[in-house]
Amino acid sequence: MPGIDSRAEPDRLATEPARARFAQQLLRSAARPERIAEVIAEIVGDRIEVGPVQAGPGALVCVTATGRPGDVRAEVYDGEEWDIAVEVPLSLRLQVDFAGVLARFAAAVRVRMRVQLVPQDPCAVFVRTEEVTEEHVEVRLRAVDRPARLLGRVGDVRCMVAEHIVAYIGELLSSPQVRELRRIDIAQVIERAWEAGLVIAPAARPMTHSA
């Protein structure tokens, strides 16, 4: 069997820049935007429930929100610190109790955040999200009934909704269960690919010969 010639051509040697490019490409391949969108969708779940929570001066307002998320969108972000921009649409139905008067709203919410892919030892990627603030939340509100139309004139319901969505998302992203979802074990993914026979294409495998 021919041995391995240690005096290989220089252009075949793995240089440090080549290794760095390989690591960066592996990182991007393992955590492409569509993959990150799937991770965020898994974190958000298929149902949103917020409240009841007290709000307003003297806690006179009680807000309850229920709804569902839409399709999460993600794309490459052109920046130094962040790698991917994510947008999460939410469709909510709100019930606002203002000093005993019930008002109902429908809300279309968009939460925008950025993601950084952080390498972790021994061979993993952690999906780090930026802190979500009210500046990251866009709320379009529609009054469903007459009390809602009246309340919309005297109170900043939109601001209250944004505030509680921020608190909800922050609590969700910081939970121990979700933190585990945000970690992508690349070594495990590669191992599963080997076990499933996906690494070596069937056409590249040696053919068996009968005697």
N, C-alpha and C positions, 0 to 999 in steps of 0.2 A: 504494500500500500504506500503510495507516495506520501512523504511527510510534508509538513507545512513549512514553507520557506520563510524564515524570520526576516530575510532580506527582501521583503515585499516592496513593490514599487511605491514611491512616496504618494502617488495619487490614490493609492488604495488604502492607505493608512487612515485610521479614524482620528482626525485632528480635533483639538478642543473646540474650535468653532463649529465643526461638523457635528460633534456630539451635542453641543448647545442647541443647534438648529433641529437636530433629531428630537431632543427632549421637548423643545417648544412645539414642534409639529405633533408629537405624540400627545401632548397636553391638549392642544386644540382639537385633535381628532377624537379624543376620548370625551371631550366636553364641548361639542359643537352647539351652536345656538339652539337647534331643535331639541337636543338632549337636555339642555338647561331648561328649556320651556317645559319639558316633560317633568323635570324635577320640581319646578315651581308649581306646576299644576297638581302634582301629587301632594305637595305641602299644603296648598290652599284647600284641596279636597273638592267635593262636589256639592257642598252646601255651606252657606254662610249664616251664622247666627250671632248676633250682637245684642247684648242687653238681656233684661232691661237695665239701663244705666241712668243715673241721675245727672242732670245737667242744668245750666242756667243759674241765674241769681237765686240763692236760697234753695237750690235743688228743686225748684218748682216744676221742672220739666223732666219727664221720664221717657226715654227713647228705646224702642225695640226695633230691630232690623233683622229680616230674614231674606234669603235670596240664593242665587247660584252664580258661580263664576262662568265667564265665557272662555273662548279659546285663548290661551296664553301665547303671546307673541314675543319672540326674542331675535335679536340681530346683533352682529358684531358692532362693538362700540369703538370708535376711533379716539382713544385717549390713552394717557400714560398709566393711570392707576387702574382703571376699570376696563374689563374685556368685553362685556356683553350688556346690552340694554334690554330690559324686560318690561312688558306692559301687560297688566292683568285687568281685564274688564269684569265688572260685577253688576248684576241686575238685582236691585233690592226693593223690597216693600217695607215701608216704615210706618210705625204707629207711634205717634207722639202724644203723650198725655200732659197737657198743660193745665195744671191746677184743676184737674178733673174733667177737662174737655178733651175728647179724643179727636185727633186729626190724622188723616192717612195720606202718605206721599208715596210716589214711585221715584226711584233714583237710578240713574245710570252713572256708574262710578268707574274711573280708570285710575289704577295705581301704577306709577312708573318708578322703576328703580334700576340701579346698575349693579352688575355682578363682577366680582374679581375671582379668577381661578387661582387658588393658592396651593402650590405643591406641598405635600406632607410626606414625611418618612413613614414607611420605607418606599412606597410607590402608590401614592394616592393624590387625589385632588379634592380640596375643600371649596365648596361654592359659598364664597363670602358675599353677603348682600350689604349694600349701604343702608344706613339708618333712614327709615322712611319718616318724613315729616309731612305736614299739611301742604307744603309746596309740591310734594310728589303726588298729591291726590286731586283729581278733577271730579267735581260732582255736578251733575245736571239733574235738577229736581223738578218734579211735576206734582202739583196739588191734585189729589184724587177727589176730595169732597170739600164742602163749603168751609168747615172749621179749618181745614188745611190752607185754604186760600186766605182766610183771615189771619191765621197764625203766621203765614209766610210774609205778611206785611209788617208784623210787629216783632218778629224774632228771626235771628239768623240761623235758620234750620240747616242751611247748607254747611255752615261753619261747624255746627255741632256734629253733623254726619261725618265730615272730614276728620274731625278730632277723634271720633270713636273708631273710625276705620284705621287710623294711624295706630291707636292703642291696640286694636285687634291684630293687625299685621305684625306689630312689634312683639306682642306676646306669642304669636304663632311661630315666628322665626326663631325665637329664643328658647323654645321648649326643648327638652332633652331628646324627645322622640324625633322631632324635626331636624335637630342638629345631626343625627345619624343619617337621615336621608340626604343631607347636604354634602356628605362625604362619598366620593366615588373611588372605590378601590380598583385601580387600574390593573394591578397584579392579579387580582381575583378575576377580573374580566378576561384577561389574556389566558389565564388557566382554564376558564370555562370554554373559551374558544378552542383551545387545544383539545380538551376532552370531547368537545362536540365535533371534532374533525374539521373545523373551519379554517385552520391556519394553513394546512397543506391542501391545495386543491386536488380533487381526484385525478385530474389529467397529469399532475406533476408527480404522483405516486408511482413507484416502480411497479412494473407489471410482473405478475407471478408466472413462472414457466413450469409446465408439467414435464416430468422426466420422460 
